[in-house]
Amino acid sequence: MKTSGAEATLLKIGQVAAECGVSVDTLRYYERLGLVPKPVRTASGYRLYDRRILERLSFIKRAQSFGFTLEEIKQLLQLPTAEPRTCAEVLQVIEHKLDDLDRRYEEIKRLRRELAAYKAECERALAGRKSCPVIEDFLHPSSRAAKPRRGRKRE
């Protein structure tokens, strides 16, 4: 395929994916969601991206690492960067995300306590050469509520 000077500075979808550590399918998905701008297309339909997409994908990956959803990231990307009010909007998004992370953290702590109780049950079953009560409990979780467990805090 012959490329013009302008096309030589553009990146094919595979190049972008390799440089950013995302899959080609992910790039196409981001395009469908509107997270990345639609690329120019060659006569044969190949996607060609401006190098600025690398910064945008870096932003998306960084925001995801903080737990932002793709919808939240899209909202952040749509904010005008040169306006002072943008910082107030970003602050609201961050405060909401911090609240969400706090809720998730409490849930993880609760799950950890419950899993530690299951671990103790497995250890007791092994010591007594009994069958594993955890499998039965996972199959029939409603039966667990009826049976108080030693060392397990009721919630």
Stockholm file with secondary structure:
# STOCKHOLM 1.0

chainA/1-155         MKTSGAEATLLKIGQVAAECGVSVDTLRYYERLGLVPKPVRTASGYRLYDRRILERLSFIKRAQSFGFTLEEIKQLLQLPTAEPRTCAEVLQVIEHKLDDLDRRYEEIKRLRRELAAYKAECERALAGRKSCPVIEDFLHPSSRAAKPRRGRKRE
#=GR chainA/1-155 SS CCCCHHHHTSEEHHHHHHHHTCCHHHHHHHHHHTSSCCCEECTTCCEEECTHHHHHHHHHHHHHHTTCCHHHHHHHHTSCTTCTHHHHHHHHHHHHHHHHHHHHHHHHHHHHHHHHHHHHHHHHHHHTTCCCHHHHHHHCHHHHHHSCCTTCCCC
#=GC SS_cons         CCCCHHHHTSEEHHHHHHHHTCCHHHHHHHHHHTSSCCCEECTTCCEEECTHHHHHHHHHHHHHHTTCCHHHHHHHHTSCTTCTHHHHHHHHHHHHHHHHHHHHHHHHHHHHHHHHHHHHHHHHHHHTTCCCHHHHHHHCHHHHHHSCCTTCCCC
//
